[in-house]
Protein backbone atom coordinates (compact mmCIF):
# COMPACT_ATOMS: atom_id res chain seq x y z
CA UNK A 1 0.00 0.00 0.00
CA UNK A 2 1.39 3.41 -1.00
CA UNK A 3 0.04 6.76 0.14
CA UNK A 4 0.43 10.37 -0.99
CA UNK A 5 -0.61 13.55 0.80
CA UNK A 6 -0.59 16.89 -1.05
CA UNK A 7 -0.94 19.61 1.56
CA UNK A 8 -2.15 23.22 1.46
CA UNK A 9 -3.15 23.33 -2.21
CA UNK A 10 -3.94 26.99 -2.95
CA UNK A 11 -6.59 26.17 -5.61
CA UNK A 12 -7.79 22.78 -6.82
CA UNK A 13 -9.88 22.71 -10.01
CA UNK A 14 -11.61 19.35 -9.86
CA UNK A 15 -13.56 19.11 -13.16
CA UNK A 16 -15.96 16.90 -11.16
CA UNK A 17 -19.71 16.67 -11.80
CA UNK A 18 -20.31 19.95 -9.92
CA UNK A 19 -17.24 21.74 -11.36
CA UNK A 20 -16.04 22.20 -7.78
CA UNK A 21 -13.14 24.57 -7.20
CA UNK A 22 -11.50 24.08 -3.79
CA UNK A 23 -9.39 26.65 -1.96
CA UNK A 24 -6.71 25.80 0.61
CA UNK A 25 -7.27 22.03 0.76
CA UNK A 26 -5.32 18.82 1.10
CA UNK A 27 -5.60 15.76 -1.14
CA UNK A 28 -4.96 12.24 0.15
CA UNK A 29 -4.42 9.25 -2.16
CA UNK A 30 -3.94 5.58 -1.43
CA UNK A 31 -2.68 3.02 -3.95
CA UNK A 32 -3.08 5.52 -6.76
CA UNK A 33 -6.69 6.45 -5.95
CA UNK A 34 -7.95 9.73 -4.48
CA UNK A 35 -9.55 8.98 -1.12
CA UNK A 36 -10.24 12.42 0.32
CA UNK A 37 -10.11 16.13 -0.54
CA UNK A 38 -10.58 18.62 2.27
CA UNK A 39 -9.00 21.18 4.57
CA UNK A 40 -6.21 20.13 6.95
CA UNK A 41 -6.57 16.38 6.54
CA UNK A 42 -5.19 14.58 9.63
CA UNK A 43 -3.22 12.05 7.59
CA UNK A 44 0.24 10.55 7.47
CA UNK A 45 1.61 9.37 4.12
CA UNK A 46 4.61 7.76 2.49
CA UNK A 47 5.12 10.91 0.40
CA UNK A 48 4.05 14.42 1.36
CA UNK A 49 4.07 17.33 -1.09
CA UNK A 50 3.76 20.95 0.01
CA UNK A 51 1.46 22.65 -2.51
CA UNK A 52 1.22 26.09 -0.92
CA UNK A 53 1.07 28.64 -3.77
CA UNK A 54 0.14 25.84 -6.17
CA UNK A 55 -2.74 25.38 -8.60
CA UNK A 56 -3.87 21.75 -8.96
CA UNK A 57 -5.65 20.31 -12.00
CA UNK A 58 -6.70 16.83 -13.15
CA UNK A 59 -4.14 15.27 -15.47
CA UNK A 60 -4.76 16.04 -19.12
CA UNK A 61 -5.85 13.13 -21.35
CA UNK A 62 -4.50 12.86 -24.90
CA UNK A 63 -6.92 11.00 -27.18
CA UNK A 64 -4.91 10.70 -30.43
CA UNK A 65 -1.17 10.57 -31.05
CA UNK A 66 1.42 8.89 -33.27
CA UNK A 67 4.45 8.66 -31.02
CA UNK A 68 6.65 7.07 -33.69
CA UNK A 69 6.43 10.34 -35.63
CA UNK A 70 8.56 12.19 -33.04
CA UNK A 71 11.62 11.20 -35.09
CA UNK A 72 10.25 12.66 -38.33
CA UNK A 73 9.07 16.07 -37.12
CA UNK A 74 10.13 19.39 -38.65
CA UNK A 75 11.51 17.82 -41.84
CA UNK A 76 11.82 20.67 -44.37
CA UNK A 77 10.62 18.68 -47.39
CA UNK A 78 7.13 18.14 -45.93
CA UNK A 79 6.51 21.44 -44.16
CA UNK A 80 4.17 22.84 -46.83
CA UNK A 81 2.42 19.63 -47.88
CA UNK A 82 -1.18 18.64 -47.32
CA UNK A 83 -2.22 15.24 -45.99
CA UNK A 84 -2.06 12.81 -48.92
CA UNK A 85 1.28 14.02 -50.32
CA UNK A 86 2.61 14.37 -46.76
CA UNK A 87 1.73 10.74 -46.00
CA UNK A 88 3.18 9.34 -49.24
CA UNK A 89 6.48 11.13 -48.58
CA UNK A 90 6.78 10.12 -44.94
CA UNK A 91 5.84 6.48 -45.47
CA UNK A 92 9.22 6.12 -47.16
CA UNK A 93 10.78 6.97 -43.77
CA UNK A 94 8.26 5.20 -41.56
CA UNK A 95 8.72 1.89 -43.39
CA UNK A 96 12.10 1.65 -41.58
CA UNK A 97 10.61 1.65 -38.07
CA UNK A 98 11.91 -0.91 -35.61
CA UNK A 99 11.54 -1.71 -31.93
CA UNK A 100 14.37 0.59 -30.83
CA UNK A 101 13.00 3.56 -32.78
CA UNK A 102 9.52 3.04 -31.38
CA UNK A 103 10.82 2.64 -27.81
CA UNK A 104 12.94 5.83 -27.94
CA UNK A 105 10.34 7.94 -29.76
CA UNK A 106 7.69 6.80 -27.27
CA UNK A 107 9.91 7.81 -24.33
CA UNK A 108 10.55 11.23 -25.86
CA UNK A 109 6.95 11.90 -26.88
CA UNK A 110 5.37 10.69 -23.64
CA UNK A 111 8.03 12.48 -21.62
CA UNK A 112 7.18 15.73 -23.39
CA UNK A 113 3.47 15.18 -22.82
CA UNK A 114 3.98 14.44 -19.13
CA UNK A 115 6.13 17.53 -18.59
CA UNK A 116 3.16 19.57 -19.81
CA UNK A 117 0.54 18.05 -17.54
CA UNK A 118 -0.64 15.05 -19.56
CA UNK A 119 -1.07 11.87 -17.52
CA UNK A 120 -2.86 9.55 -19.96
CA UNK A 121 -1.87 9.03 -23.59
CA UNK A 122 -3.67 7.12 -26.31
CA UNK A 123 -1.34 6.28 -29.18
CA UNK A 124 -2.59 5.30 -32.62
CA UNK A 125 0.17 3.07 -33.95
CA UNK A 126 -0.64 1.52 -37.32
CA UNK A 127 2.74 1.07 -39.07
CA UNK A 128 4.05 -2.48 -38.55
CA UNK A 129 6.87 -3.15 -41.04
CA UNK A 130 7.73 -6.80 -41.50
CA UNK A 131 10.41 -7.95 -39.06
CA UNK A 132 10.21 -4.77 -36.97
CA UNK A 133 9.86 -6.54 -33.60
CA UNK A 134 7.44 -6.16 -30.68
CA UNK A 135 6.40 -2.55 -31.23
CA UNK A 136 3.49 -2.46 -28.79
CA UNK A 137 5.60 -4.17 -26.14
CA UNK A 138 8.22 -1.45 -26.62
CA UNK A 139 5.55 1.22 -26.14
CA UNK A 140 4.15 -0.25 -22.95
CA UNK A 141 7.68 -0.64 -21.58
CA UNK A 142 8.36 3.04 -22.33
CA UNK A 143 5.13 4.10 -20.60
CA UNK A 144 5.99 2.00 -17.55
CA UNK A 145 9.50 3.47 -17.39
CA UNK A 146 8.03 6.99 -17.31
CA UNK A 147 5.05 6.11 -15.12
CA UNK A 148 2.45 7.21 -17.69
CA UNK A 149 -1.07 5.78 -17.99
CA UNK A 150 -1.11 4.37 -21.50
CA UNK A 151 -3.75 3.31 -23.99
CA UNK A 152 -2.21 1.65 -27.05
CA UNK A 153 -3.85 0.69 -30.30
CA UNK A 154 -3.27 -2.24 -32.51
CA UNK A 155 -3.59 -0.16 -35.66
CA UNK A 156 -3.48 -1.64 -39.12
CA UNK A 157 -3.32 -1.15 -42.90
CA UNK A 158 -4.09 -3.69 -45.63
CA UNK A 159 -4.29 -1.51 -48.76
CA UNK A 160 -0.92 -0.53 -50.25
CA UNK A 161 -0.23 1.61 -53.32
CA UNK A 162 -0.85 -1.36 -55.63
CA UNK A 163 -4.35 -1.72 -54.08
CA UNK A 164 -5.21 1.97 -54.47
CA UNK A 165 -4.03 2.98 -50.98
CA UNK A 166 -1.18 5.26 -49.91
CA UNK A 167 1.38 3.15 -47.96
CA UNK A 168 4.13 0.97 -49.49
CA UNK A 169 3.76 -2.81 -49.62
CA UNK A 170 6.24 -3.38 -46.76
CA UNK A 171 3.98 -1.86 -44.08
CA UNK A 172 0.65 -3.52 -44.92
CA UNK A 173 -0.56 -6.91 -43.71
CA UNK A 174 -3.34 -9.33 -44.57
CA UNK A 175 -6.63 -9.14 -42.70
CA UNK A 176 -5.95 -12.54 -41.09
CA UNK A 177 -2.51 -11.40 -39.83
CA UNK A 178 -3.99 -8.20 -38.43
CA UNK A 179 -6.87 -9.91 -36.64
CA UNK A 180 -4.54 -12.51 -35.12
CA UNK A 181 -2.13 -9.82 -33.88
CA UNK A 182 -5.05 -7.69 -32.63
CA UNK A 183 -6.41 -10.51 -30.49
CA UNK A 184 -2.91 -11.19 -29.18
CA UNK A 185 -2.39 -7.52 -28.26
CA UNK A 186 -5.67 -7.41 -26.33
CA UNK A 187 -4.90 -10.61 -24.47
CA UNK A 188 -1.35 -9.49 -23.60
CA UNK A 189 -1.91 -5.89 -22.61
CA UNK A 190 -5.54 -4.87 -22.09
CA UNK A 191 -6.65 -4.36 -18.48
CA UNK A 192 -10.42 -3.68 -18.23
CA UNK A 193 -10.41 -3.05 -14.49
CA UNK A 194 -11.02 0.42 -12.98
CA UNK A 195 -7.85 2.49 -12.49
CA UNK A 196 -6.01 0.43 -15.13
CA UNK A 197 -2.63 1.68 -16.34
CA UNK A 198 -2.75 -0.32 -19.60
CA UNK A 199 -5.54 -0.57 -22.17
CA UNK A 200 -5.80 -1.44 -25.85
CA UNK A 201 -8.08 -0.28 -28.66
CA UNK A 202 -8.36 -1.55 -32.23
CA UNK A 203 -7.61 1.17 -34.75
CA UNK A 204 -7.39 0.53 -38.50
CA UNK A 205 -5.64 3.56 -39.95
CA UNK A 206 -8.21 5.24 -42.21
CA UNK A 207 -10.83 4.39 -44.83
CA UNK A 208 -8.34 5.12 -47.62
CA UNK A 209 -5.68 2.67 -46.36
CA UNK A 210 -7.79 -0.26 -45.18
CA UNK A 211 -10.41 -2.51 -46.75
CA UNK A 212 -14.08 -2.79 -45.87
CA UNK A 213 -13.39 -6.34 -44.71
CA UNK A 214 -10.72 -5.16 -42.25
CA UNK A 215 -12.98 -2.43 -40.84
CA UNK A 216 -15.93 -4.78 -40.43
CA UNK A 217 -13.92 -7.63 -38.89
CA UNK A 218 -12.06 -5.27 -36.55
CA UNK A 219 -15.38 -3.95 -35.26
CA UNK A 220 -16.61 -7.48 -34.61
CA UNK A 221 -13.39 -8.45 -32.82
CA UNK A 222 -13.34 -5.28 -30.69
CA UNK A 223 -16.89 -5.88 -29.51
CA UNK A 224 -16.16 -9.54 -28.84
CA UNK A 225 -13.36 -8.46 -26.47
CA UNK A 226 -15.08 -5.32 -25.14
CA UNK A 227 -12.44 -2.85 -26.35
CA UNK A 228 -12.88 0.43 -28.18
CA UNK A 229 -12.61 1.36 -31.87
CA UNK A 230 -10.72 4.27 -33.38
CA UNK A 231 -9.67 5.59 -36.79
CA UNK A 232 -9.07 8.81 -38.73
CA UNK A 233 -12.18 10.20 -40.41
CA UNK A 234 -13.27 13.30 -42.32
CA UNK A 235 -9.85 14.92 -41.98
CA UNK A 236 -9.61 16.39 -45.49
CA UNK A 237 -11.66 17.09 -48.60
CA UNK A 238 -9.30 14.76 -50.47
CA UNK A 239 -10.50 11.91 -48.26
CA UNK A 240 -14.12 12.84 -48.91
CA UNK A 241 -13.57 12.92 -52.67
CA UNK A 242 -11.65 9.64 -52.55
CA UNK A 243 -14.50 7.88 -50.74
CA UNK A 244 -17.15 9.33 -53.04
CA UNK A 245 -15.19 8.10 -56.07
CA UNK A 246 -14.40 4.63 -54.62
CA UNK A 247 -17.57 3.86 -52.63
CA UNK A 248 -20.13 6.34 -53.85
CA UNK A 249 -20.83 7.63 -50.33
CA UNK A 250 -19.38 10.11 -47.88
CA UNK A 251 -16.90 8.75 -45.28
CA UNK A 252 -19.31 8.59 -42.33
CA UNK A 253 -22.00 6.77 -44.32
CA UNK A 254 -19.36 4.24 -45.33
CA UNK A 255 -18.31 3.71 -41.70
CA UNK A 256 -21.95 3.41 -40.60
CA UNK A 257 -22.43 0.65 -43.16
CA UNK A 258 -19.54 -1.27 -41.56
CA UNK A 259 -20.71 -1.00 -37.93
CA UNK A 260 -18.51 1.93 -36.92
CA UNK A 261 -20.98 4.04 -34.94
CA UNK A 262 -21.67 3.97 -31.22
CA UNK A 263 -20.37 5.03 -27.81
CA UNK A 264 -17.40 2.64 -28.17
CA UNK A 265 -16.14 4.48 -31.30
CA UNK A 266 -14.24 7.73 -31.64
CA UNK A 267 -12.73 9.37 -34.72
CA UNK A 268 -9.66 11.56 -35.04
CA UNK A 269 -10.14 15.01 -36.62
CA UNK A 270 -13.77 14.96 -37.80
CA UNK A 271 -13.38 18.25 -39.66
CA UNK A 272 -15.69 17.82 -42.63
CA UNK A 273 -18.93 16.47 -41.13
CA UNK A 274 -22.14 18.05 -42.40
CA UNK A 275 -25.16 18.95 -40.24
CA UNK A 276 -26.87 15.57 -40.58
CA UNK A 277 -23.66 13.72 -39.79
CA UNK A 278 -23.13 15.74 -36.63
CA UNK A 279 -26.65 14.85 -35.50
CA UNK A 280 -25.94 11.17 -36.19
CA UNK A 281 -22.74 11.32 -34.10
CA UNK A 282 -24.71 12.89 -31.25
CA UNK A 283 -27.56 10.36 -31.48
CA UNK A 284 -25.17 7.38 -31.43
CA UNK A 285 -22.67 8.76 -28.89
CA UNK A 286 -19.82 8.48 -31.41
CA UNK A 287 -16.90 10.70 -30.40
CA UNK A 288 -14.35 13.02 -32.00
CA UNK A 289 -10.74 13.70 -31.01
CA UNK A 290 -10.09 17.36 -31.84
CA UNK A 291 -6.53 18.04 -33.09
CA UNK A 292 -6.42 21.82 -33.72
CA UNK A 293 -2.68 22.33 -34.28
CA UNK A 294 -2.30 19.39 -36.65
CA UNK A 295 -5.40 20.46 -38.55
CA UNK A 296 -3.92 23.93 -38.98
CA UNK A 297 -0.43 22.76 -39.97
CA UNK A 298 -1.72 20.42 -42.69
CA UNK A 299 -4.29 23.01 -43.87
CA UNK A 300 -7.01 20.43 -43.32
CA UNK A 301 -9.66 22.82 -41.97
CA UNK A 302 -11.38 23.71 -38.71
CA UNK A 303 -13.51 21.12 -36.93
CA UNK A 304 -17.02 22.28 -36.00
CA UNK A 305 -16.43 21.88 -32.28
CA UNK A 306 -18.97 24.53 -31.15
CA UNK A 307 -21.69 22.73 -33.12
CA UNK A 308 -20.55 19.35 -31.76
CA UNK A 309 -20.76 20.57 -28.18
CA UNK A 310 -24.15 22.17 -28.76
CA UNK A 311 -25.53 18.90 -30.15
CA UNK A 312 -23.92 16.71 -27.48
CA UNK A 313 -21.29 14.95 -29.59
CA UNK A 314 -18.57 13.54 -27.27
CA UNK A 315 -15.40 15.59 -27.91
CA UNK A 316 -11.89 15.28 -26.51
CA UNK A 317 -8.58 16.98 -27.22
CA UNK A 318 -5.46 15.54 -28.85
CA UNK A 319 -2.05 16.56 -30.18
CA UNK A 320 -2.00 14.11 -33.14
CA UNK A 321 1.34 12.92 -34.49
CA UNK A 322 4.43 14.89 -33.73
CA UNK A 323 5.20 15.09 -37.46
CA UNK A 324 1.92 16.92 -38.11
CA UNK A 325 2.22 19.06 -34.99
CA UNK A 326 5.97 19.21 -34.33
CA UNK A 327 5.26 19.06 -30.61
CA UNK A 328 3.70 16.85 -27.96
CA UNK A 329 2.12 19.36 -25.58
CA UNK A 330 -1.57 19.02 -24.83
CA UNK A 331 -1.19 22.19 -22.75
CA UNK A 332 -0.36 24.13 -25.93
CA UNK A 333 -3.36 22.53 -27.61
CA UNK A 334 -5.64 24.03 -24.93
CA UNK A 335 -4.79 27.61 -25.81
CA UNK A 336 -4.72 27.04 -29.56
CA UNK A 337 -8.15 25.37 -29.44
CA UNK A 338 -9.57 28.26 -27.43
CA UNK A 339 -8.17 30.93 -29.76
CA UNK A 340 -8.98 29.07 -32.98
CA UNK A 341 -12.66 28.77 -32.14
CA UNK A 342 -12.87 32.33 -30.87
CA UNK A 343 -11.58 33.39 -34.30
CA UNK A 344 -13.80 30.99 -36.22
CA UNK A 345 -17.03 31.01 -34.21
CA UNK A 346 -16.93 34.14 -32.03
CA UNK A 347 -19.75 34.08 -29.46
CA UNK A 348 -20.56 30.37 -29.90
CA UNK A 349 -16.97 29.30 -29.21
CA UNK A 350 -16.18 27.18 -26.13
CA UNK A 351 -14.96 29.10 -23.10
CA UNK A 352 -11.55 28.55 -21.55
CA UNK A 353 -13.19 26.33 -18.94
CA UNK A 354 -14.99 24.37 -21.67
CA UNK A 355 -11.68 23.69 -23.40
CA UNK A 356 -10.10 22.50 -20.14
CA UNK A 357 -12.97 20.06 -19.77
CA UNK A 358 -12.45 18.82 -23.33
CA UNK A 359 -8.90 17.88 -22.35
CA UNK A 360 -9.99 16.20 -19.11
CA UNK A 361 -13.58 14.90 -18.77
CA UNK A 362 -14.27 14.97 -22.50
CA UNK A 363 -11.11 13.09 -23.38
CA UNK A 364 -11.70 10.55 -20.60
CA UNK A 365 -15.16 9.86 -22.04
CA UNK A 366 -13.69 9.10 -25.47
CA UNK A 367 -11.42 6.51 -23.87
CA UNK A 368 -14.38 4.96 -22.06
CA UNK A 369 -13.26 6.05 -18.61
CA UNK A 370 -14.90 7.88 -15.71
CA UNK A 371 -11.98 7.32 -13.33
CA UNK A 372 -9.64 9.86 -14.96
CA UNK A 373 -10.07 13.47 -16.13
CA UNK A 374 -11.37 14.67 -12.76
CA UNK A 375 -10.32 14.81 -9.13
CA UNK A 376 -12.85 13.32 -6.73
CA UNK A 377 -12.85 10.49 -4.18
CA UNK A 378 -12.60 7.18 -6.03
CA UNK A 379 -10.90 8.55 -9.14
CA UNK A 380 -7.31 7.98 -10.18
CA UNK A 381 -4.76 10.24 -8.53
CA UNK A 382 -3.60 11.77 -11.82
CA UNK A 383 -2.91 15.50 -11.57
CA UNK A 384 -0.45 18.30 -12.12
CA UNK A 385 0.64 21.28 -10.06
CA UNK A 386 1.61 24.76 -11.24
CA UNK A 387 3.13 27.49 -9.10
CA UNK A 388 0.61 30.34 -9.05
CA UNK A 389 3.45 32.86 -8.61
CA UNK A 390 4.77 32.37 -12.16
CA UNK A 391 5.18 35.66 -13.99
CA UNK A 392 3.00 34.55 -16.88
CA UNK A 393 0.09 33.96 -14.48
CA UNK A 394 0.27 37.25 -12.58
CA UNK A 395 -3.07 39.02 -12.97
CA UNK A 396 -4.61 36.03 -14.72
CA UNK A 397 -5.94 33.96 -11.86
CA UNK A 398 -9.36 35.51 -11.43
CA UNK A 399 -10.78 32.39 -13.08
CA UNK A 400 -8.49 29.38 -12.49
CA UNK A 401 -10.84 27.14 -14.51
CA UNK A 402 -10.08 29.05 -17.72
CA UNK A 403 -6.56 30.41 -17.24
CA UNK A 404 -4.73 27.51 -18.90
CA UNK A 405 -6.64 28.12 -22.14
CA UNK A 406 -6.94 31.90 -22.10
CA UNK A 407 -3.61 33.04 -20.64
CA UNK A 408 -1.76 29.79 -21.30
CA UNK A 409 1.21 28.22 -19.61
CA UNK A 410 4.73 28.44 -21.01
CA UNK A 411 7.23 25.82 -20.04
CA UNK A 412 6.83 22.63 -18.06
CA UNK A 413 4.46 22.21 -15.14
CA UNK A 414 6.05 22.09 -11.69
CA UNK A 415 4.86 18.61 -10.76
CA UNK A 416 2.96 15.77 -12.42
CA UNK A 417 1.47 12.85 -10.49
CA UNK A 418 0.23 9.65 -12.16
CA UNK A 419 -1.37 6.82 -10.21
CA UNK A 420 -0.35 8.53 -6.98
CA UNK A 421 3.34 8.69 -7.93
CA UNK A 422 5.37 11.79 -8.78
CA UNK A 423 6.51 11.52 -12.41
CA UNK A 424 7.60 15.13 -12.99
CA UNK A 425 9.27 17.09 -10.20
CA UNK A 426 10.47 20.69 -10.48
CA UNK A 427 9.66 20.52 -14.18
CA UNK A 428 11.90 17.51 -14.87
CA UNK A 429 11.13 13.84 -15.44
CA UNK A 430 11.46 12.02 -12.13
CA UNK A 431 12.15 8.48 -13.34
CA UNK A 432 14.61 9.06 -16.19
CA UNK A 433 17.74 11.13 -16.81
CA UNK A 434 16.55 13.57 -19.48
CA UNK A 435 20.04 14.35 -20.77
CA UNK A 436 20.89 10.66 -21.18
CA UNK A 437 17.55 10.02 -22.91
CA UNK A 438 18.15 12.95 -25.25
CA UNK A 439 21.59 11.64 -26.22
CA UNK A 440 20.31 8.12 -26.86
CA UNK A 441 17.25 9.29 -28.77
CA UNK A 442 19.29 11.65 -30.94
CA UNK A 443 21.61 8.79 -31.93
CA UNK A 444 18.71 6.42 -32.66
CA UNK A 445 16.92 9.12 -34.68
CA UNK A 446 20.01 9.89 -36.78
CA UNK A 447 20.53 6.21 -37.59
CA UNK A 448 16.83 5.79 -38.46
CA UNK A 449 16.70 8.80 -40.79
CA UNK A 450 19.97 7.75 -42.46
CA UNK A 451 18.29 4.59 -43.74
ABEGO torsion letter per residue (X at the ends): XBBBBBBGBABBBAGBAAGBBBBGBBBBBBGGBBABBEBGBBBBBABBBBABGBBBBBBBBBABBBAAAAAABGBAAAAABBAAAAAAAAAAAAAABBAAAAAAAAAAAAAAAAAAGBABBBBBBABBBBGAEBAAAAAAAAAAAAGBBBBBBBBBBABBAAAGBABBAAABBBAAAAAAAAAAAAAAABBABBGBABBBBBBBABAAABBAAAAAAAAAAAAAAGBBBBBBBGABAAAAAAAAAAAGBBAAAAAAAAGABEAABBBBGGAABBAAAAAAAAAAGBBBBBBAAAAAAAGAEBBBAAAAAAAGBBBBBBAEBAAAAGBBBAAAAAAAAAAAAAAAAEAABBBAAAAAAAABAAAAAAAGBAABGBBBBGBBBBBBBBBAABAAABGAAABAAAAAAAAEBBEBBABBBBGGBBABBGGBBAABBAAAAAAAAAAAAAAAAAX
